[in-house]
Amino acid sequence: MTESGVINKIIDDKAWVTVIKGEHCQGCTACSAFGEGSAELIARNETTAKVGDRVEVEIDPQKVVKHSAIVFLLPVFGLVLGYFLGVNYLTKLALPTEGAGILGSLGMMVLTFIGIVFYDRKIGKSGEVHARVVRVL
């Protein structure tokens, strides 16, 4: 997967690149947290690019799929699992069936989000970079 962007900062062999929203991003609003139509990522600078250069960034597609599955699918699985756990175990505490299912779902969703936060911190601390600057445009 390739994107284009502008380098904001370079430290050692890592470049902070603001990626501009491309045509394949239509309908997705994931970048909106970073500003209108852009997101920042850290990429290994394998070129002679400098701050302010417009560059092409290549992102490992396997990592994109893996991280997307963790962020988007894990909470859904947690929601379903929490419902079944709530119905099977919380009803023994004299809770109504639907209420127990909802309570179990909400509890499991909170646990999955906490797990995702810890996973994100672990990935951030590892210093592992899954993108690389491949050429200056």
GIZIQUI-V250519 format. One record per residue. N is the residue number from 0. RES is the residue in three letters. PSI is psi in radians with two decimals (NA if undefined). Layout:
n: {N | N}
res: {RES | RES}
psi: {PSI | PSI}
This chain:
n: {0 | 1 | 2 | 3 | 4 | 5 | 6 | 7 | 8 | 9 | 10 | 11 | 12 | 13 | 14 | 15 | 16 | 17 | 18 | 19 | 20 | 21 | 22 | 23 | 24 | 25 | 26 | 27 | 28 | 29 | 30 | 31 | 32 | 33 | 34 | 35 | 36 | 37 | 38 | 39 | 40 | 41 | 42 | 43 | 44 | 45 | 46 | 47 | 48 | 49 | 50 | 51 | 52 | 53 | 54 | 55 | 56 | 57 | 58 | 59 | 60 | 61 | 62 | 63 | 64 | 65 | 66 | 67 | 68 | 69 | 70 | 71 | 72 | 73 | 74 | 75 | 76 | 77 | 78 | 79 | 80 | 81 | 82 | 83 | 84 | 85 | 86 | 87 | 88 | 89 | 90 | 91 | 92 | 93 | 94 | 95 | 96 | 97 | 98 | 99 | 100 | 101 | 102 | 103 | 104 | 105 | 106 | 107 | 108 | 109 | 110 | 111 | 112 | 113 | 114 | 115 | 116 | 117 | 118 | 119 | 120 | 121 | 122 | 123 | 124 | 125 | 126 | 127 | 128 | 129 | 130 | 131 | 132 | 133 | 134 | 135 | 136}
res: {MET | THR | GLU | SER | GLY | VAL | ILE | ASN | LYS | ILE | ILE | ASP | ASP | LYS | ALA | TRP | VAL | THR | VAL | ILE | LYS | GLY | GLU | HIS | CYS | GLN | GLY | CYS | THR | ALA | CYS | SER | ALA | PHE | GLY | GLU | GLY | SER | ALA | GLU | LEU | ILE | ALA | ARG | ASN | GLU | THR | THR | ALA | LYS | VAL | GLY | ASP | ARG | VAL | GLU | VAL | GLU | ILE | ASP | PRO | GLN | LYS | VAL | VAL | LYS | HIS | SER | ALA | ILE | VAL | PHE | LEU | LEU | PRO | VAL | PHE | GLY | LEU | VAL | LEU | GLY | TYR | PHE | LEU | GLY | VAL | ASN | TYR | LEU | THR | LYS | LEU | ALA | LEU | PRO | THR | GLU | GLY | ALA | GLY | ILE | LEU | GLY | SER | LEU | GLY | MET | MET | VAL | LEU | THR | PHE | ILE | GLY | ILE | VAL | PHE | TYR | ASP | ARG | LYS | ILE | GLY | LYS | SER | GLY | GLU | VAL | HIS | ALA | ARG | VAL | VAL | ARG | VAL | LEU}
psi: {2.19 | 2.51 | 2.84 | 2.63 | -3.05 | 2.36 | 2.21 | -0.62 | 2.56 | 2.23 | 2.10 | -2.10 | 0.23 | 2.38 | 2.34 | 2.01 | 2.25 | 2.00 | 2.28 | 2.40 | 2.20 | 3.14 | -0.48 | -0.07 | 0.05 | 2.33 | -0.26 | 2.35 | 0.36 | -0.57 | -0.19 | -0.39 | -0.38 | -0.03 | 3.01 | 1.92 | 0.45 | 2.84 | 2.73 | 2.39 | 2.81 | 2.24 | 2.60 | 2.19 | 1.76 | 0.22 | -2.99 | 0.44 | 2.56 | 2.97 | 2.31 | -0.25 | 2.50 | 2.22 | 2.86 | 2.27 | 2.31 | 2.25 | 2.33 | 1.98 | -0.54 | -0.69 | -0.65 | -0.80 | -0.78 | -0.88 | -0.62 | -0.72 | -0.73 | -0.80 | -0.65 | -0.63 | -0.63 | -0.78 | -0.59 | -0.78 | -0.69 | -0.68 | -0.84 | -0.81 | -0.74 | -0.66 | -0.84 | -0.67 | -0.72 | -0.80 | -0.70 | -0.52 | -0.63 | -0.35 | -0.38 | -0.23 | 0.39 | 0.49 | 2.55 | 2.66 | -0.91 | -0.73 | -0.69 | -0.70 | -0.76 | -0.77 | -0.74 | -0.72 | -0.84 | -0.73 | -0.76 | -0.61 | -0.77 | -0.78 | -0.70 | -0.67 | -0.66 | -0.74 | -0.70 | -0.68 | -0.78 | -0.70 | -0.75 | -0.74 | -0.69 | -0.77 | -0.73 | -0.69 | -0.43 | -0.41 | 0.08 | 2.27 | 2.26 | 0.07 | 2.75 | 2.50 | 2.11 | -0.46 | 2.73 | 2.32 | NA}
